Amino acid sequence: MFKNITRLEWSILITFIAVFLIALRVAEINL
């Protein structure tokens, strides 16, 4: 199912998830 994922793709994926989680936290605080 998963092809070999390079470290660059992993770092991009992790960064994207981190930004998404931070955005959720900020949204919760603003609400």
Secondary structure in CASP SS format (residue, H / E / C, confidence):
PFRMAT SS
TARGET T0000
AUTHOR 0000-0000-0000
METHOD secondary structure of the structure
MODEL  1
M C 1.00
F C 1.00
K C 1.00
N C 1.00
I C 1.00
T C 1.00
R H 1.00
L H 1.00
E H 1.00
W H 1.00
S H 1.00
I H 1.00
L H 1.00
I H 1.00
T H 1.00
F H 1.00
I H 1.00
A H 1.00
V H 1.00
F H 1.00
L H 1.00
I H 1.00
A H 1.00
L H 1.00
R H 1.00
V H 1.00
A H 1.00
E H 1.00
I H 1.00
N H 1.00
L C 1.00
END
